[in-house]
Amino acid sequence: MFWVKVAFTSALCAILFTANGFVTADQGDCELPSGLREEIAQYQPVVDSIFQHIVSGEYAGKTWQSLLEFTDRFGPRLTGTKQLEDAIDYAVQEMIAEGLDNVHTEEAVVSHWQRGREWAELVDPFKKNLPMLGLGKSVGTPPEGITGEVIAVESFEEFEQFTVEQVKGKIVVFAPAWVSYGVTGRYRYESASLASRKGAAAVLIRSMTPFSIGTPHTGTTQYDADVHRIPAAAITVEDAMLLLRKFRRGDKMVIHLKMDAFNLDPAISRNAIGELEGHTFKNTSVVVVSGHMDSWDVGTGASDDAGGVFISWKAISFLKAMGLRARRTIRAIYWTAEEVGVEGADAYERQHAEDEKKEFNVFFESDSGTFEPTGLDFSGNHAAQCIFAEVAKLMPGFDEFTYTEGVVGSDIGNWVGRRFPGVSLRNKNENYFWYHHSDGDTMQLEDPVALDRSTALWAATAYVIADLSIDIPKEPLNYNYS
């Protein structure tokens, strides 16, 4: 999950997991025409039927089983690898077999970073292995590695107190306190450039997680265009805090860092697309449901983000199997190259820019885990919120439908930033970042019942929105409903 798109887009707003200004729509301010309220209410039987079929009927457990087979078969799916492209081919073949419409791929030129052998060791004042993961897009070390004295700091402000002479040739350890992925994540992106400007040889960064049992977490780093690129890696929370404590005590420490990391020529990847074609509107006012196909090269990417892919995929497959075809097309998109900078979505956006106002209605994205769902998050103008609030009332057992003025996803962020309505899955993901971008992101995190409920919620909401007699408004709306 590449939530913080610092250098890749100006659409960055808020991070879903933090206190980011969620507000509940004031139903007293909603003046929907009675005819529209009645129309929405009439979908209750079909919504109940969707939930019954997926949660307790013939499709119960099938999302989990499909996700299990997928992650076991392809494992981690790093951008630029054969595993990812094989997974995309598999998705295309399976969607065709399931009878989905207009199944195809659209190419995207993507970054190609490759991890090699890597290790870090504290060699003075005592020897200790430092479990680590090089950060995506990092450069490697020379073949012999880098051996350097340690400077450890908790914040950028603390680092600013060090002079170029003090930093030059050192390995700088950044050990920020965990606040949130959005706030603390800056250290993963910005540390290498800041340290390089003062002549550091490398940076080691506290993993972006609130909890650790000695597990490092990877993710993408960035370099300013005008700096010398230095190696950047994540180390465990425990080791980062140990090094910070020892440095503050005045202990001299030396680390040996060895990283084989390669930024190769750009590669060609693909966004995979399958549709449940609308019976009235086929290529206009499309409702997009989505997740991203790529993952990091650790774990199997079950939570980030194969789960999001499969609730989107199975939502439209199950709707088709139930004989439910909405007025508008529901398009499932499995984005590529999200983790390395939302590159697949950016390519798709460019390819569809000319008629996007006509082509797209609402964007759904699940990239925040697929744990037990509690509702949906929505971003859109007030008129859109009011309509969505009525749709939300149809969903059985969910009471946390919230609204935000910020981005509700990474891959759909550019569209939401341009006032397209956006929807994301709200779920009990309090422990999501315990496993995020680590070897712990596997099928052990996924629960069959939670996946069924997420798929049903995704399918029912997308179907109702796609079938309404009016579009969800992108601009303030003066209703003309009869």
C-alpha positions as CSV (number, residue, x, y, z in Angstrom):
1,M,0.0,0.0,0.0
2,F,1.6,3.3,-1.2
3,W,-0.7,5.7,0.8
4,V,1.7,8.6,1.0
5,K,2.3,9.8,-2.6
6,V,4.6,12.7,-1.6
7,A,6.5,13.2,-4.9
8,F,4.1,11.4,-7.2
9,T,1.0,13.4,-7.0
10,S,-0.4,16.6,-5.5
11,A,-3.6,14.7,-4.6
12,L,-2.2,13.6,-1.2
13,C,-4.7,14.4,1.5
14,A,-5.3,12.3,4.6
15,I,-4.5,8.8,5.7
16,L,-7.4,6.5,6.4
17,F,-6.1,5.1,9.6
18,T,-5.6,8.3,11.5
19,A,-7.8,11.0,12.9
20,N,-8.1,12.8,9.6
21,G,-11.3,14.8,9.9
22,F,-14.0,12.3,9.3
23,V,-17.4,13.8,9.6
24,T,-20.8,12.2,9.4
25,A,-23.2,13.8,7.0
26,D,-25.9,15.8,8.8
27,Q,-29.0,14.1,7.7
28,G,-31.0,17.2,8.6
29,D,-29.2,19.1,5.8
30,C,-30.1,16.4,3.2
31,E,-33.1,17.4,1.1
32,L,-33.4,14.5,-1.2
33,P,-36.6,14.4,-3.2
34,S,-39.0,11.9,-1.8
35,G,-39.0,10.1,-5.1
36,L,-35.3,9.5,-4.9
37,R,-35.5,8.2,-1.3
38,E,-38.3,5.9,-2.3
39,E,-36.3,4.6,-5.3
40,I,-33.3,3.8,-3.1
41,A,-35.4,2.1,-0.5
42,Q,-36.8,-0.2,-3.1
43,Y,-33.4,-1.9,-3.4
44,Q,-33.6,-3.4,0.1
45,P,-34.8,-6.8,-1.1
46,V,-32.0,-7.1,-3.7
47,V,-29.4,-6.0,-1.2
48,D,-30.6,-8.6,1.3
49,S,-30.5,-11.2,-1.4
50,I,-26.9,-10.3,-2.3
51,F,-25.8,-10.6,1.3
52,Q,-27.6,-13.9,1.7
53,H,-26.0,-15.5,-1.4
54,I,-22.5,-14.3,-0.5
55,V,-22.4,-14.6,3.3
56,S,-24.5,-17.7,3.9
57,G,-25.5,-19.1,0.6
58,E,-23.7,-20.8,-2.3
59,Y,-20.9,-18.3,-2.5
60,A,-19.9,-18.4,1.2
61,G,-16.2,-19.0,1.6
62,K,-15.4,-18.8,-2.1
63,T,-13.6,-15.4,-1.9
64,W,-11.3,-16.8,0.8
65,Q,-10.7,-20.0,-1.2
66,S,-9.9,-18.1,-4.4
67,L,-7.5,-15.7,-2.5
68,L,-5.8,-18.7,-0.9
69,E,-5.2,-20.4,-4.2
70,F,-3.9,-17.2,-5.8
71,T,-1.4,-16.3,-3.0
72,D,-0.2,-19.9,-2.7
73,R,0.3,-20.1,-6.4
74,F,2.1,-16.8,-7.1
75,G,3.5,-15.7,-3.8
76,P,5.0,-12.2,-3.6
77,R,4.3,-10.1,-6.7
78,L,6.9,-7.3,-6.9
79,T,6.6,-4.9,-9.8
80,G,8.8,-6.0,-12.7
81,T,8.8,-9.6,-11.8
82,K,7.5,-12.7,-13.6
83,Q,5.4,-13.6,-10.6
84,L,3.3,-10.4,-11.0
85,E,2.9,-10.8,-14.8
86,D,1.9,-14.4,-14.4
87,A,-0.6,-13.4,-11.8
88,I,-2.1,-10.8,-14.2
89,D,-2.3,-13.5,-16.9
90,Y,-4.1,-15.8,-14.4
91,A,-6.6,-13.1,-13.5
92,V,-7.4,-12.5,-17.1
93,Q,-7.9,-16.2,-17.8
94,E,-10.1,-16.7,-14.8
95,M,-12.3,-13.7,-15.5
96,I,-12.9,-14.9,-19.0
97,A,-13.8,-18.4,-17.6
98,E,-16.2,-16.7,-15.3
99,G,-17.9,-15.0,-18.2
100,L,-17.1,-11.4,-17.3
101,D,-17.4,-8.8,-20.0
102,N,-14.6,-6.9,-21.9
103,V,-11.8,-8.7,-20.1
104,H,-8.5,-7.2,-21.1
105,T,-5.3,-5.5,-19.9
106,E,-3.9,-2.0,-20.5
107,E,-0.1,-1.5,-20.5
108,A,1.8,0.7,-18.1
109,V,5.5,1.5,-18.1
110,V,6.6,0.9,-14.5
111,S,9.7,1.1,-12.3
112,H,11.8,-2.1,-12.0
113,W,13.7,-2.3,-8.7
114,Q,15.3,-5.6,-7.6
115,R,16.5,-6.7,-4.2
116,G,19.6,-8.7,-3.9
117,R,21.5,-10.1,-1.0
118,E,21.6,-7.8,2.0
119,W,22.5,-7.7,5.7
120,A,23.4,-5.4,8.4
121,E,25.5,-6.0,11.5
122,L,26.4,-4.0,14.5
123,V,30.2,-4.7,14.8
124,D,31.1,-2.4,17.7
125,P,30.8,-2.2,20.7
126,F,29.5,-5.8,20.3
127,K,28.4,-8.0,17.4
128,K,24.7,-8.2,16.7
129,N,22.8,-9.1,13.6
130,L,20.4,-6.4,12.6
131,P,17.4,-7.8,10.6
132,M,16.8,-5.4,7.8
133,L,15.0,-4.9,4.4
134,G,16.3,-2.6,1.8
135,L,13.7,0.1,0.8
136,G,12.3,0.0,-2.7
137,K,14.2,2.1,-5.2
138,S,17.2,2.3,-2.9
139,V,20.6,2.1,-4.4
140,G,22.9,-0.7,-3.2
141,T,26.2,-0.5,-1.4
142,P,29.6,-1.1,-3.0
143,P,30.4,-4.8,-3.3
144,E,32.3,-4.8,0.0
145,G,29.5,-3.0,1.8
146,I,29.7,0.1,3.9
147,T,31.2,0.2,7.4
148,G,30.4,3.4,9.3
149,E,30.0,4.9,12.7
150,V,26.5,5.5,13.8
151,I,24.5,8.7,14.4
152,A,21.0,8.0,15.8
153,V,18.2,10.5,16.0
154,E,14.5,10.5,16.8
155,S,13.4,13.3,14.5
156,F,14.3,15.5,11.6
157,E,14.6,18.4,14.0
158,E,17.1,16.6,16.1
159,F,19.1,15.7,12.9
160,E,19.2,19.3,11.9
161,Q,21.4,20.0,14.9
162,F,24.3,18.0,13.4
163,T,26.8,19.6,11.1
164,V,28.0,18.3,7.8
165,E,31.4,17.5,9.5
166,Q,29.7,15.4,12.1
167,V,27.5,13.5,9.6
168,K,30.0,12.9,6.7
169,G,30.7,9.3,6.2
170,K,28.4,8.1,9.0
171,I,25.4,5.7,8.9
172,V,22.4,7.7,10.2
173,V,19.7,5.8,12.1
174,F,16.3,7.5,12.2
175,A,14.2,6.2,15.0
176,P,11.0,8.3,15.1
177,A,8.2,7.6,17.5
178,W,5.2,6.0,15.8
179,V,2.3,8.5,15.3
180,S,0.6,7.1,12.3
181,Y,1.5,5.8,8.9
182,G,0.9,9.2,7.3
183,V,3.0,11.1,9.9
184,T,5.8,8.7,10.6
185,G,6.0,7.5,7.0
186,R,7.8,10.7,6.0
187,Y,10.9,9.2,7.5
188,R,10.9,6.4,5.0
189,Y,10.6,8.8,2.1
190,E,12.7,11.8,3.2
191,S,15.5,10.5,5.3
192,A,17.9,9.4,2.6
193,S,17.9,12.8,0.9
194,L,18.2,14.7,4.1
195,A,21.1,12.6,5.3
196,S,22.8,12.7,1.9
197,R,22.9,16.5,1.9
198,K,25.1,16.3,5.0
199,G,27.4,13.6,3.5
200,A,26.0,10.5,5.2
201,A,27.0,7.1,3.8
202,A,23.7,5.4,4.4
203,V,20.5,5.5,6.4
204,L,18.7,2.9,8.5
205,I,15.1,3.7,9.4
206,R,12.8,2.4,12.0
207,S,10.2,0.2,10.4
208,M,6.8,1.8,9.8
209,T,4.9,-0.2,12.3
210,P,3.5,0.5,15.8
211,F,4.4,-3.0,17.0
212,S,7.2,-5.5,16.2
213,I,8.5,-8.9,17.2
214,G,11.8,-8.3,15.5
215,T,10.4,-8.0,11.9
216,P,11.5,-5.3,9.5
217,H,9.0,-3.7,7.1
218,T,9.9,-2.5,3.7
219,G,8.4,0.1,1.4
220,T,9.4,2.7,-1.2
221,T,11.9,5.5,-0.5
222,Q,12.5,8.6,-2.5
223,Y,15.5,10.7,-3.5
224,D,15.5,14.4,-4.4
225,A,16.7,15.0,-7.9
226,D,19.8,17.0,-6.8
227,V,21.2,14.6,-4.1
228,H,23.8,11.8,-4.2
229,R,21.8,8.6,-3.7
230,I,22.8,6.6,-0.7
231,P,21.6,3.2,0.5
232,A,18.4,3.2,2.6
233,A,17.0,0.2,4.6
234,A,14.5,-0.5,7.3
235,I,15.5,-2.1,10.5
236,T,13.3,-3.4,13.3
237,V,11.7,-1.2,15.9
238,E,13.6,-3.0,18.7
239,D,17.0,-2.4,17.0
240,A,16.3,1.2,16.1
241,M,15.4,2.0,19.6
242,L,18.4,0.2,21.0
243,L,20.7,2.1,18.7
244,L,19.0,5.4,19.7
245,R,19.4,4.7,23.4
246,K,23.0,3.7,23.1
247,F,23.9,6.8,21.0
248,R,22.2,9.1,23.5
249,R,24.4,7.5,26.2
250,G,27.4,8.4,24.3
251,D,28.3,4.9,23.1
252,K,30.4,4.7,19.9
253,M,28.8,2.2,17.5
254,V,29.9,0.9,14.1
255,I,27.6,-0.9,11.6
256,H,28.5,-2.9,8.5
257,L,25.8,-2.7,5.9
258,K,25.8,-4.8,2.7
259,M,23.0,-4.3,0.1
260,D,22.8,-5.6,-3.5
261,A,19.9,-3.4,-4.8
262,F,19.4,-2.6,-8.5
263,N,17.3,0.0,-10.2
264,L,16.8,-1.6,-13.7
265,D,15.4,-0.2,-16.9
266,P,11.6,0.5,-16.7
267,A,9.4,-2.5,-17.5
268,I,6.1,-3.0,-19.1
269,S,3.3,-4.2,-16.8
270,R,-0.5,-4.2,-17.1
271,N,-3.6,-3.1,-15.3
272,A,-6.1,-6.0,-15.5
273,I,-9.8,-5.2,-16.2
274,G,-13.0,-7.2,-16.2
275,E,-16.6,-5.8,-16.3
276,L,-20.2,-6.6,-15.6
277,E,-21.5,-4.6,-18.5
278,G,-24.5,-2.3,-17.9
279,H,-27.7,-3.0,-19.6
280,T,-28.3,0.6,-20.5
281,F,-25.0,2.5,-20.2
282,K,-21.9,0.5,-21.2
283,N,-19.0,2.9,-21.5
284,T,-20.4,6.0,-19.7
285,S,-20.9,6.6,-16.0
286,V,-18.9,3.5,-15.1
287,V,-18.6,2.4,-11.4
288,V,-15.1,1.2,-10.7
289,V,-14.3,-1.3,-8.0
290,S,-10.6,-1.9,-7.5
291,G,-7.5,-3.1,-5.6
292,H,-3.8,-3.5,-6.6
293,M,-2.3,-6.7,-7.9
294,D,1.4,-6.0,-7.0
295,S,2.9,-6.5,-3.6
296,W,6.3,-6.3,-2.0
297,D,8.7,-9.2,-2.3
298,V,8.1,-10.3,1.3
299,G,5.1,-12.2,2.6
300,T,2.6,-13.1,-0.1
301,G,0.7,-9.8,-0.1
302,A,-2.6,-11.3,1.0
303,S,-3.7,-8.3,2.9
304,D,-1.8,-5.6,0.8
305,D,-3.6,-6.0,-1.5
306,A,-4.7,-9.3,-2.9
307,G,-7.7,-9.2,-0.5
308,G,-8.7,-5.9,-2.1
309,V,-8.4,-7.4,-5.6
310,F,-10.5,-10.4,-4.7
311,I,-13.4,-8.6,-3.1
312,S,-13.6,-6.4,-6.2
313,W,-13.3,-9.4,-8.5
314,K,-15.7,-11.6,-6.8
315,A,-18.2,-8.8,-6.2
316,I,-18.9,-8.6,-10.0
317,S,-18.5,-12.3,-10.6
318,F,-21.1,-13.1,-7.9
319,L,-23.5,-10.4,-9.2
320,K,-23.2,-11.9,-12.7
321,A,-23.9,-15.4,-11.3
322,M,-26.9,-14.1,-9.5
323,G,-28.3,-12.6,-12.7
324,L,-27.9,-9.0,-11.5
325,R,-26.9,-6.6,-14.2
326,A,-27.2,-2.9,-13.3
327,R,-28.0,0.1,-15.6
328,R,-24.3,1.1,-15.6
329,T,-21.2,-1.0,-16.1
330,I,-19.3,-2.1,-13.0
331,R,-15.7,-2.3,-13.9
332,A,-13.2,-4.2,-11.8
333,I,-9.6,-2.9,-12.1
334,Y,-6.6,-4.6,-10.6
335,W,-4.0,-1.9,-10.6
336,T,-0.3,-2.7,-11.2
337,A,2.7,-1.0,-9.6
338,E,1.0,0.7,-6.7
339,E,3.7,0.0,-4.2
340,V,6.4,1.7,-6.2
341,G,4.5,4.9,-6.8
342,V,0.9,4.3,-8.0
343,E,2.4,4.0,-11.5
344,G,-0.3,1.7,-12.9
345,A,-3.1,4.0,-11.9
346,D,-1.3,7.0,-13.2
347,A,-0.9,5.3,-16.6
348,Y,-4.6,4.3,-16.7
349,E,-5.5,7.9,-15.8
350,R,-3.5,9.3,-18.7
351,Q,-5.0,6.7,-21.1
352,H,-8.6,7.6,-20.1
353,A,-8.2,11.4,-19.5
354,E,-10.0,12.6,-22.6
355,D,-13.5,11.6,-21.7
356,E,-13.1,10.8,-18.0
357,K,-16.1,13.1,-17.0
358,K,-18.4,11.0,-19.1
359,E,-16.7,7.7,-18.6
360,F,-16.6,7.5,-14.8
361,N,-19.2,7.8,-12.1
362,V,-17.8,6.5,-8.8
363,F,-14.5,4.9,-7.8
364,F,-14.2,2.2,-5.1
365,E,-10.9,1.0,-3.8
366,S,-10.0,-1.5,-1.1
367,D,-6.4,-1.1,0.1
368,S,-6.6,-0.9,3.8
369,G,-7.0,-4.6,4.7
370,T,-9.9,-6.9,4.5
371,F,-10.5,-7.7,8.1
372,E,-14.0,-7.7,9.6
373,P,-15.9,-4.9,7.8
374,T,-17.6,-2.2,9.7
375,G,-18.9,0.0,6.9
376,L,-17.6,2.2,4.1
377,D,-15.8,5.5,3.9
378,F,-16.9,8.0,1.3
379,S,-15.5,11.2,-0.2
380,G,-17.6,13.5,-2.3
381,N,-19.6,16.7,-2.3
382,H,-22.6,17.3,0.0
383,A,-25.1,16.2,-2.6
384,A,-23.2,13.0,-3.3
385,Q,-22.9,12.4,0.5
386,C,-26.7,12.6,0.9
387,I,-27.4,10.1,-1.8
388,F,-24.7,7.8,-0.4
389,A,-26.1,8.0,3.1
390,E,-29.4,6.7,1.8
391,V,-27.7,3.8,0.0
392,A,-25.8,3.1,3.2
393,K,-29.0,2.6,5.1
394,L,-29.7,-0.5,3.0
395,M,-26.6,-2.4,4.2
396,P,-27.5,-4.8,7.0
397,G,-25.4,-4.7,10.1
398,F,-23.1,-1.8,9.3
399,D,-23.3,1.5,11.2
400,E,-19.9,3.2,10.5
401,F,-20.5,5.0,7.3
402,T,-18.3,8.0,7.4
403,Y,-17.3,10.8,5.2
404,T,-14.0,12.6,4.6
405,E,-12.9,15.5,2.5
406,G,-9.6,13.7,1.8
407,V,-8.4,10.9,-0.3
408,V,-10.1,7.5,0.5
409,G,-7.5,5.5,-1.4
410,S,-4.1,5.6,-3.1
411,D,-4.8,4.4,-6.7
412,I,-8.0,6.3,-7.0
413,G,-6.6,9.4,-5.3
414,N,-6.1,11.5,-8.4
415,W,-9.7,11.1,-9.4
416,V,-11.0,11.8,-5.9
417,G,-8.8,14.8,-5.9
418,R,-10.7,16.0,-9.0
419,R,-14.0,15.7,-7.2
420,F,-15.0,12.2,-8.4
421,P,-16.9,10.4,-5.6
422,G,-14.7,7.8,-3.9
423,V,-15.5,4.8,-1.6
424,S,-13.2,2.7,0.5
425,L,-13.8,-0.3,2.8
426,R,-13.9,0.4,6.5
427,N,-12.8,-2.6,8.5
428,K,-11.3,-3.6,11.9
429,N,-7.7,-3.0,10.8
430,E,-6.2,-1.8,14.0
431,N,-3.4,-4.3,13.6
432,Y,-2.9,-3.8,9.9
433,F,0.4,-2.1,10.2
434,W,1.8,-4.9,12.4
435,Y,2.1,-7.0,9.3
436,H,2.2,-4.4,6.5
437,H,5.1,-4.7,4.0
438,S,6.6,-7.5,6.0
439,D,7.0,-11.3,5.9
440,G,3.9,-11.4,8.1
441,D,1.5,-10.4,5.3
442,T,0.1,-13.8,4.4
443,M,-3.2,-15.7,4.3
444,Q,-2.9,-16.2,8.1
445,L,-4.4,-12.7,8.4
446,E,-7.5,-13.5,6.3
447,D,-10.8,-14.8,7.7
448,P,-13.3,-16.4,5.4
449,V,-16.4,-14.8,7.0
450,A,-14.9,-11.3,7.0
451,L,-14.0,-11.7,3.3
452,D,-17.6,-12.8,2.6
453,R,-19.0,-9.8,4.4
454,S,-16.6,-7.5,2.7
455,T,-17.4,-8.9,-0.7
456,A,-21.2,-8.7,-0.1
457,L,-20.9,-5.1,1.1
458,W,-18.8,-4.2,-1.9
459,A,-21.1,-5.9,-4.3
460,A,-24.3,-4.6,-2.9
461,T,-23.2,-1.0,-2.7
462,A,-21.6,-1.0,-6.2
463,Y,-24.8,-2.6,-7.6
464,V,-27.2,0.0,-6.1
465,I,-25.0,2.9,-7.2
466,A,-24.6,1.5,-10.7
467,D,-28.3,0.9,-11.0
468,L,-29.7,4.2,-9.7
469,S,-31.7,6.3,-12.2
470,I,-29.2,9.2,-11.6
471,D,-25.5,9.5,-11.4
472,I,-23.8,10.2,-8.1
473,P,-23.0,14.0,-8.6
474,K,-19.5,15.2,-9.1
475,E,-20.5,18.8,-8.8
476,P,-23.1,20.6,-6.6
477,L,-26.5,19.5,-7.8
478,N,-29.8,21.1,-8.2
479,Y,-32.1,18.1,-8.2
480,N,-34.5,17.6,-11.1
481,Y,-36.0,14.3,-10.1
482,S,-39.5,13.2,-10.9
